[in-house]
Amino acid sequence: MDIRTQKTFEALFALEDIRETLRQRLPNITGQEDERIIREGVSKVRTILDDLEAGTGTPQVRKIAGTIDIRSREETYINIQPIQAAGRLTPEARKALIAYGDGYSTCDACRKPFRLDKISNPPIAPFHEQLASFLNMDDARVVPGARRGFQAVASTLVDKGDTVIVSALAHYTEFLAVEEAGGIVREVPLNEQNLVTADATAEKIESVKQETGKLPVLVMMDHFDYQYANEHDVKGIAKVAHQYDIPFLYNGAYTVGVMPVDGKEIGADFVVGSGHKSMASPAPSGVLATTSEWAPRIFRTTQMVGDITQRKFGVKEVEMLGCTLMGSTLLGMMASFPAVKERVNHWEEELKRSNYFIDGLLSIEGSNVASEYPRKHTLSKVDTTHSFDNVAQHHKRRGFFLSDELSGRGIIGEFAGATRVWKLNTYGLSWEKVRYLTDTFQDIADKYELQVKRG
């Protein structure tokens, strides 16, 4: 970690120590001992800030609570980790973490009807309305990750033995959501381009109907899958599902928050997104949105009554277990939302940067892209079996040589030790960083005498 990053963290930590003194005092009363501690704390912060400004000093804090490393990946490196790129927090989200870190901080102003999505201060209720509008759906809830969105829908629609159609590239959490509900997954096969088509989906539905005598109860499909980040024909697949009167769940884990998503234009009955994967939000967070047709079922309220106390909790939504995201997770998501709404309008520029890098990688002889090309997403699976892996076969560090070379140049996030088929994500990188990233891979290729075709 460079010294300026180190001193920034130390300054933040020192301010938190002062904050704790303010928390421990009597309301609006600062005793002599408190004043002494605050003065010493401020003096410490000034010293740290002097070091920060000058870029001098030595590390004074290396661990949090004595055991937890300071995470400085985003400050110190270019991070191309495939699942983290679009989850990087905005400055406003990081501020929200500081202010709302206490466990039930969102519940300070919880009043009747005592439900998360009804809280007006902080403005959680309006945020839910904005989420639904953002996705062009009628109703939305925040959930602890996309997987809990899958779970809520499967729990509502799937009974024991029911069939759910998914992609042959479906995420494991889609499987688990169906399994927990007692259902059975049937996968739509891929074509030669590793894509799921509407025709293949129709054929699978017919196959299930012939095999079981019943139609599937749900079609659940990724817009961009997590293995290749190929774009699948979700609009066509939704149309097929509706021709059979089957509801369609749009898995937008890699789209909601990075590119425009119009649920009704797609034909989705349910839109699921990931906050921590694609909405610059803390984990675990996500969104489940639906239409007015399905909202009464998905967001049904409890009807159960206690046999002794006769207690009723009718306002609590069963699939949400009453309330979902609380505290800093939700407030971080809300704080990032204005930036997220804006950034989806610049998706084409993100794709240009992604393809610039991929083109640069392909200029290294023997390198290929396993995902569809040109790229339609910033997440890509690349194949360097016949380039960097050739080096690895004779290098004393084997496949880790590439990790060493990249980290030594300030780049991390590739699969450590992988030099054959691996994934990366350029989302959110500036042109300056993308050019540096591209030059770095080509420079490493030059170092190990791999041919590079430069324009």
N, C-alpha and C positions, 0 to 999 in steps of 0.2 A: 504494500500500500504506500503510495507516495505521501510525503509529509503533509501536504495541504489537505488531502482527504483525511488523513489521520487527525489533524488538528481541528478539522470541521466536526468530526465525530466527538472529539474531546470537548469542544465548546458546547455542543448540544447536550452532552452528558452533564457537564458542569452546570448548565442552565437548569437541567432537570433536578439537580441537587438543590439549587436555590428554590425551585418550585416546591420541592418537598417541604422545605422550611415554611413556606407560605401555607402549605396545607396543614401543617401541624400546629400552627399558632391559633390563638383565639380569633374569632372573626374581627377583622379590621384592627386588631391590636398586635403590635409588634414589640415584644419585650427586648430588654437589653441584650440578652443572649442571642435572641433571634437577629437583632441588628448586627451583632458581631459576626454571626455565621454568614449573613447576607453580604456584609462588606468583604469578608474573606473570599466568599464565592465570586463576587464581582471582580475582585482583584485577580482571582485565578482565571476568570474568563478573559479579562484584559490581556493577561500574559499569553494565553492561548491564542487570542486574536492577533497579537503582535507577531507571534510565530507564524500564524496562518498567512498574514499579509506579507511577511518577509520570505516565507517558504523555508523557515529554519526550525530548529528545535529537534527534540527526540521524542519518540512515542512514550507516553505516560500511562495510557490505558490500552491494554491489549485484549482484555476479555471483559465481557459483561457478566456480572455476578460470579466472576472467577472461573467460569467454565465455557461461556458462549463466545465464539469468535465474532468479531465485528464483520458484518457482511458488506463488502465494498466493491463487489463485482461490477456494479453499474457505474461507479465513479472511477474505477481504476482501469477497466477493460472495455473493449467492444465485445458485447455478449451476444453470440449468435445461437444461443440455446434455443431449440425449436419451439418449446412450449412457453417460454418466458417473455418473448419479445413484446407482444402486445399487452402483456400484463404489468409492464413497468408502470409504477405509479407516477402520476403527475405531481408537481410540487404541492398543489392544493390538497391532493389526497394524503400526502405525507403530513401536511399540517393538520388535517382532520384526525389522523392517527394520534398525533400528540395531544390534541384537545379532547378527543372522545375515547381514549384508550381504556377507561374504566368499564368494567363488565356490562352493566346495565345503563350506560350513559344515555342511550336513546330513550329510555323509559322515564326520564325526569318529568316529562309533561304528558305522561300517558293518562288519559281520562276516558270516560265512557265513550265508546263501547269497549275499551280495553283491548285493542288489537293493533298490531304494528302498523299496518297500512292505513290506519285512521289517525295516527299521530300527526299533529300539525306543526309542532315546534320541538325539534327541528322539522323542516318541511318534508316529512316522509310521505304523507298522503299525496301531496302534489307530485312528488317524484314518481310514485307508482303510475299516476296518470300520464306523466311525461314519457315514461318507459313504454306504455301501451301505444301512445301516439308515435313515438320514435320508430316502432316496429309496424305501424299501421295495423294494430290489433285493437280489440275492444277492452281487454282487461289484462292486467299484469301483476305478478307478484315477484318479489325477490326471493331467491332460494339459495341454500348453501352449495352452490356449484351446479353445473349443467346436469350432473348425475341425479340430483334430487328433483330436477324437472322431469327427467325420464321416469323416475320412480313415482312421482305424483300422478302422471298420466297413466302409466302401466297399472298402478294400484287401483285407479278409477275404472279403467276400461277392460282390464284383462282378468278373466276368471280361470280357474284350474282347467288346464287342457286347451285353452284358447291359443291360437297361433298369431304371432306377430312377425311381419315381414321386415327384415333389415338388410343392409348391404353386406356383401362378403368382406367389406373393409370396415364394418361397424366397430365402434369403440366397445371395449369390454363392459363398460358401465351400462350400455344398452342391453346387453345380455343379462347382466345381474338384475336390472330393473324388471325384466320380463320373468326371470326365474323366481324372484321374490314373490311376484304376483301369482305364481303357479302356472305361467304360460309356457309356450314352446316357441323358440326362435327358428325361423326358416330364412336362409340367406339367398339373396339374389346374386347369381353369378356375374362375374366381370367379363367384359368383352376383351378383345386383344389389346386395347389401349388402357386396360385397367379402369374402365368406367362402368357405372351402372346406368342402364338405359331404361326408358319407359316400357319398351317392348319386352325386355327381359323381366321387368317387374310384373307385367301383365301375365306373362307365361308362368311365373312363380305363383301368382295368385290362383291361376287356373289349376296348377299342379296341387296346391294345398286343398282347393275345393274338391278335386277329384279324389285325393287321398283321404280326407277327413269328412267329406260331406258337408263342410261348413266353410264359409269365407273367413279369412283372417279378420281380427278385430281392430287391427292397427297396422299402418305402414309407417315405419320410422326410418328416416333417411338423412344421411349427412350431406350437406351442400358441398363442402370440401372435406375429404376424409383425412384422418390423422396420420396415415401411413405414407401416402404420396402427395397429399394436398391436391389431388385432382378434382376438377369441378364436375359434379354429377348433375344430370338433368332433373333437378328437383321439381321444376315447374311441370315438366311432362309426367314425372312420376306422381305428383299430386293429382294431376288430371286423371290418370289411370286409376288411382285409389278411389277418387270420387265417382268414377264410372261404375265402380263396384259398391258404392256407398260405404266405403271404408274411410275413417278419419286418417288424416296425414299429419305426422309430427315432423317438423323441419328442425334438424339438428344444426344450429348455427354456432357451435362452439368456436369455430374458426372464422366466423363471418360477422356475427353481431358485435358491433363495436369497432370493426376495422373497415367495413365496406357497407354501402347502403343495403338494407334489408327491408323489403316491403312484404309483410306476411300475407296480406290479402291478395296482392298481385301474384305472389308465388302460388297461392291456393292452399296455404297452411291452415290447419285447424289449431295447431299448437306450434309456437316458436320457442325454442330453448336456446339460451345463450350462456356463455361462461364469462363471469366477471373477471376472474383472476387469469383467464387465458387470453381474453380479447377486449376487455373493457377497462384496462388500467386500474384494476381494483384489487384490494387485498383478498387473500384466500381465507376460507372458501366462500365464493359468491357467484351468483348467476341470476338468470331471469327466466321466468316461465310466463308466456303470454298466450292468450287464447281469444276466441271469438265470443260474442254474446250467446251463441248457440250452446257452446260447451262450458262456459264459465260457471253456470249453476251446478254442474256435476263436478268439475275439477276443483272448484272452490266451495264445495258443499260444507255446510256448518254442522256441527255435532248435534245429534238428537238424543244422545244417551242421558239417562237420569240415574242418579245414585239411589240404591235401594233402601238405604238407611236415612241418608240426609236429604234425599230428594233434590240434590243439587243438579242444576242444569248449566251448561256452558255453551249455549246455543250460538253465540257470536264467534266461537272459535272454529277455524277451518280445519277439517280433519286431515287433509293431505299436507297441510302446512304445519301440523302439530301445534296449532294455535298461533305462534309467531315464529319467524324464521331468523333473518339476519339482525343481530343486535350490536350495539356499540360501534367500535371503530371500523369493523368490516363494512357495515352498511354506510356509515358516514364517509368512508373513503371512496366507496362506489359513487355516492352522490356527489362528492367534491370533484371527482374526475369527469362526471357526466357532461358538463358543458364542453370540455375539450374533446371528449369522445364524439359528441354530436357533430362537432366541427371536423374532426379528422376523417370521418367516413367520406367526406366530400373530396378527399385527396387520395382516394384509393388508386386511381390511375397513375399518379406520380409514384406511389409505393411500388406498383408493378414495374414501372420503368426502371427503378433502382434495382429491383429484384432481378430483372432480366439483364441489366447491365452486368451484375455480378456473375450470373450464370453464364453469360456469353464469355466473360473473362475466364471463368473456370474451364469452359469448353475449349478455350484456345490452348489449354495445356494438353498436349497430345496424350490420348488414352483416357481422358476424363469424359464422363457422360452424365446426363441427368436422367434419373429413373422416372421422374414425374413427367407429366405431359409438358410439351415444349412448343412454342414459347410459354413461359410460366404465366399462369392466371392467379397465382397466389405468391406471397412472400415466403411461405414455408415450402421447402423443396427437399426431395430425396436425391442425393447425388451418388454417382458410382465412380470411384477413383481406383478401382481394382487394377486397371492397366496403366496407372500413372503413379500416384503416391504409394500404392501398395507394392509396386515393383521395388521402390526404395526400401520399404519396410522389410522386405524379404532378406535384405543384406545389411540392415542397420542394427547396431548393437542394442538399440532401444526398441526394435521391432516397430509395431504400429504407433507406439508412443512418441516416436520421433516427431510426428506431425504436431501432436499436442505441445511438445516442447518448443518447436519452432514458432508455433502460433502464439503461445503464452509469452514467449520471450519478446514478441513484437506487440503485445498488448491485446491479443485476441483470445477469447475463451468461449466455451459453450458447445464446441463440437464434441461428439462422443469420444471420450478419452480412449486412445488406443485403436480407434476405428480408422482404417484407411481403405476399406472396400466400399461398402454401401452405408451411408449415414445421412443424417438430416441436419438442416440449419434453417434459420429464419432471419431475414434482413429487415423485418418490419421496424419502422421507427428510426432507422439509421439515416443520417443526413447524407447528401451526396458526397461530402468530404469523407465521411466514414466508409461509405460504400466503395469509393475509389481507393481508399487506403486498404480496405479489405481485399479488393481485387488485386491490387499491386502486390500485396503481401503474399497471396497464394502464388502469383506468378514469380515473385522473387525467390520463394522457397523452391519452386520448380527449377528455376535457373541454377540455384545452388547445387541441386542434385542432378543437374544435367538432363532434365526433362525438357523436351522441345516445347517452346511456346511460340504460337503464331500471333504476333502483334501486328495490328493494323498500321 
